Amino acid sequence: MKMTTRRLLAALSLGAVLVSAQAFSATERNYVVDGAHSSASFKVKHLMSKTTGNFKDFSGTFSFDEKNPKAFQGSFTVKADTIFTNEAKRDEHLKNADFFNVAKHPALSFVAKELKAAGKNKYKMSGDFTMLGVTKAVSFDMEYLGAGKDPWGNEKVGFSASGKINRKDYGMVWNKALDTGGFLVGDEVEIDVQVEGNAQK
């Protein structure tokens, strides 16, 4: 009887270990954006050069399995009123109704829906991008940068993504004609995203 009890306890202990391992394996591919080591920036033509900017509040969650990258899913958000272009007056203009209209549309978002291989560690990431209340299908070039542990034992994963949108597609149409021809602000916006994710436990 004692031997049977011991075997039962051993079996229960082994079962608990296996369940724990399976749960960890299922959740270790879920990540939250590390805001301190991630960025969402843009570039747009202004006069004879290009102006760059970023959003200081960038958050999101995503899942990624190196062995099954096609299963990638993610949801990312930036708060529009955290826009920063290194010029206070310009930032205030960008926040008003001529551009991001932050009072009415406080956030921009991207929901990833599909990942297709495009070379070693490179993919085409497709999904829905929402700005000013308008949602359009877009695609980004994505590069998987690797996974590992930081010096404190935290599991990390990283990737970068870049793409382009036309701001007029989302109703952002403000502009001024130049005396020399052309317009003050370009329509094409280049987007660059750098992500470092922390594994959720």
N, C-alpha and C positions, 0 to 999 in steps of 0.2 A: 504493500500500500504506500509506504514511504517513497519507494522508487517511482511509482506511478505519479505521485504528487510532484516529485522533483522533475520528472519528464514533462509534466503538464506546465509547470512554472517555466521550464526552459523553453518550451514551445511558445508560450505566451510572450516571453521576453524576446525571442527571435522574431515573432510576428510583429511586435511593437517596433523593433529595429527596422524591419523591412518596410513597414508602413511609413515610418519616419523618413527613410531613404527615398521612397517613392514620392512623398510629398515634397521633399527638397528638390528632387530632380524635376518635378513639374513646375515649381515656382522659381527655380534659379534662372530661368530664361525671361523672367519678368523684371523690367527695370524702370526706374524713375530717373528723369533727367536731373543731373547734378548741375544746378544753376551756376555754381561757382566755377565750373570748368566747361561750360557750354555757351554757345552764342547763336543768335539769329540776327543776321545783318543783311543790308541791301545796298545797292549801288544804282544810281540813276543819272542820266545826263542832265547837266545844268549849265546853261550858256556854253562855254567852250571846253568844259571839263566834266568830270563825273563826281557827284557828291555821294559820300558814303554815310551810313547811319546804322544804328542797331537798336534793339529793344532790351532794356535792362531787366525786364521781368519775362523770363522764358521758362516755361514748365512743360511737363508732359510725361507720359508713360508709354512703354513699348515692350514688345516681346520679340526675342530673337534667338534662334537656334542655329548655330554654325553648321550643323549637319542637315538642317532643313530650312534654309533661308527663305524659301517661298512662303513659309508660314508666318512671316513677319507681319506684325500689326502694330499700329501706333497712333497716338493722338497727341498733338502738340499745340500749345497756345502761347501767344505773346499778348501782354497788355499794351494797348495802343498808346496810353498816356505815359508810357515809360520810354517813348522814342527819344533817341539822343543822336544829334548830328554835330555836336561840338559848337553850336551856335544857338543861344537861348531864343532869340527872336524868331529864327527859322523854325525851331522846335515848336514854339507856340503857334506859328502859322500852320504847321503840319498837323497840329492837334485840332484845329478848328474845322468848320464844315467844308472848307475848300478841299481838304484832303481826307484825313482819317476820321474826322467827326467823332472824337472820342466820347463825347457826351451821349451820343446815340448808339455808337458801336464801340464798346470798350475793349473788344478783343479781336484778334485775327487768329484763325486756326487752320490746322491741316490734319486730316485723317487719312492715314496710309491704308491702302486697300490691297495692293498687289506689288510683288517684288519679282522681277525677272532678271536672270543672270545676263551680264554683259561683259564678261571677262573675269579674270582672277580677282576675287574679292570686290568685284564691281557689279552694280545692279542698276536697273531702271525701276524707280519707285513711283508708283502711280497712286493717286488718291484725290480727295476733294479739298480744295483750298477755299476758305471763306474770308471775305473782306467786305466791309461796308454792307453786310447782310446778304451779299451775293456769293453763291457757291458755284465754282467751276472745277471741272476735272483738269488736273495738271500732272506733269511727271517731272521727276528730278533724277539727276545722275547721282548715285549713291556709292560710296566706297566704304567697305568694312575695314576698320583700322586695327581690330584685334580685341582680345579679351584677356583678363588676368586679374591678379590681386595686387592691391596697393600695399605699401609698407605696414599698414594696420590690419591687413587681412580681409579687407572689403573687396568683394568681387565687382569688377568693372568691365565695361564693354564700350567701344567707341566707334563712331562712324561720322562721315561728313557727307553733305548733300548740297547740290547746287542746281539752279534752274532759272527760268525766266517767266515773267508774266507781263501782260499788257494791262496797265492800271485802268485804262478806259473800259476794259471788259467788266470791271467791277464798279463802274460809275464814278471813278475818280478822274474828272475831266478838266479841272481847273488848269488854265495856262495863260500866257501872255505872248502876243506876237512881238517879234523883234524887228526893229527898223531895218536891219540888214537881211531880214528873211529868216524863216524858221520860227521856233518857239523857245520860250525860256526853259521849259522842263520837258524832258523826253518822256515818251509813253512806255518804253520798255524798261522794266525793273529787273535787275539781276539779284537773285537771292542766294545767300550762302549760309548754311547751317552747320555748326560743329556741335556734336553731341557726345558727352560722356555720361554713361548711365550707371547708376548704382543698383546692384541686384537687390530685389526685395526679398526679405526673409519671411 
